[in-house]
C-alpha cells in the first residue's frame, strides 16, 4: 500500500505542530517561504510514512491530505 501526503504549501503557517507529532520524525519545515512568507511543512521522503494521520489531525488549518492506495 502506497501512502501519498499532500501539503497545501501556500496555506501552511509553519507552526510545526505536525512535525512535533510525527512518530517517525519524517516532517520538516522547508527552507524557502511560501506566498505568505511562512516556511511550510513538508515530508521530503514519504516512503517511510505509514499513514497514521497524526499530522493531518493536529493541523489547525487542515492543509495536510493523506491518501492510501
Residue pairs with C-beta under 8 A, 6 or more apart in sequence:
1 51
1 68
1 69
2 68
2 69
3 46
3 49
3 50
3 51
3 66
3 67
3 68
4 46
4 66
4 67
4 68
4 69
5 43
5 46
5 49
5 55
5 64
5 65
5 66
6 64
6 65
6 66
6 67
7 40
7 41
7 42
7 43
7 63
7 64
8 63
8 64
8 65
9 30
9 34
9 40
9 42
10 34
10 35
10 36
10 40
11 61
11 63
12 34
12 38
12 40
12 41
12 61
12 63
13 36
13 38
13 61
14 29
14 38
14 39
14 40
14 41
15 60
16 29
16 41
17 58
17 59
17 60
18 27
18 41
18 54
18 55
18 56
18 58
18 59
18 64
19 25
19 27
19 28
19 29
19 41
19 55
21 54
21 55
21 58
22 54
22 55
23 52
23 54
24 48
24 49
24 50
26 43
26 44
26 45
26 46
26 48
26 49
27 41
27 42
27 43
27 55
28 41
28 42
28 43
28 44
29 39
29 40
29 41
29 42
30 39
30 40
30 41
30 42
31 39
32 39
33 39
34 40
41 55
41 64
43 49
51 66
51 68
53 66
55 64
55 66
56 62
56 64
56 65
56 66
